[in-house]
Amino acid sequence: MDEYRRLQRRLLLATLLATALAVPLTVWLFGPSTAASLLIGALGGLLYLRLLSRSVSRLGGDQRSVGKVQLLVPLVLFLAAAKLPQLQILPTIVGFLLYKPALIAQALLDA
């Protein structure tokens, strides 16, 4: 279980690092409003990753499947980006998906 917690921390830190690199680059290339949308999406991605890892850590014993509450995060992000004029849909979704490079990098480092 300690190894799993270390993996969780590494994934969250890698996602934070990807966010810390992507947001200033987006400000520079596309402007602050696009970067704000990216940042909100990235925070949603961090929340999604945290909820998913918490659900996975509860597996075993009486719980046989992963919870579904984390699936609300991308849904709420997409609806918010569609309804709020301050948010742009594409940067919000890209920001949400910033946790994926962390997963890929971790898989490559473990191999």
Helices and strands as residue ranges (DSSP letters): H 2-30, H 32-57, G 69-71, H 72-83, H 89-96, H 99-110
